[in-house]
Amino acid sequence: MKLSDILAHNLRQLRGEKTQREFARKLGISTATVARLETAEQNTALAMLDRLVKALKFDVCDLPKEKK
């Protein structure tokens, strides 16, 4: 599986019960950007990864790991 697909899957899982809109507001980005990240249609920069990790309170090293 490609890293972008793994990241997309993990973001969907980590967002949990929040809507994409709620999550986007928390991150200060558009809902469209969240949707593109969650479908691997958009690559993410390190600055965006930093925002995601802080919003999720998650270890950046675990974000790209493939879940079994």
N, C-alpha and C positions, 0 to 999 in steps of 0.2 A: 504494500500500500504506500502511496506517495505521502510525503510529509504534510503537504497541504491538505490531503484528505483526512489524515490522522488529526491534524489540528482542528479542522472543521468539525469532525465527529466529537472531539473532546469539548469544544466550545458549546456545542448543542447540549451535551450532557451536563456540563458545569453550569450552564445558565439555569438549569432546573426548571422551576415553575414560573420564573419570570418570563414575561412576553419579550419579544425582540425589541419592542418599543421601550419597555421599562429598562431593559438592559442597555439599549443605546443611550438613553438619557443618563444613566449612571456613568457611562463611559464618555459622554460628551461627543458622541458621533451620531450619524444618521442611522435610521432603521435599515435603510438600503445597504449601508456598509456592513452592518451586522449580518444581514441576510447573505450578502456576497461572501463574507468570511465563513459563515456556517455552511455554505455550499461549495467552498473551495474555488469560487469564481474570482476571488481577489487575493493576491498575496499580501502579507502583512509585514510592515516594517518593525524594527526593534522597538521603536517608540510606541507603536500600537500594542505590541506584545507586553510591554511594561504596563500599559494601562489595563489590559485584560487581566494580567496576573494580579495587579493591585485590586481591581474590582472584584475578582473572584476569590481573593485571599488564598492564592494557590501558588505552589512552587513552580517557577518557570521551567525547571528541569523536568517536571512531570507532564507539562502541557503537550509536548510533541510525542509522548510515549504511546505506542499502540496498545490499546486495551484488548484483553483477550476475553 
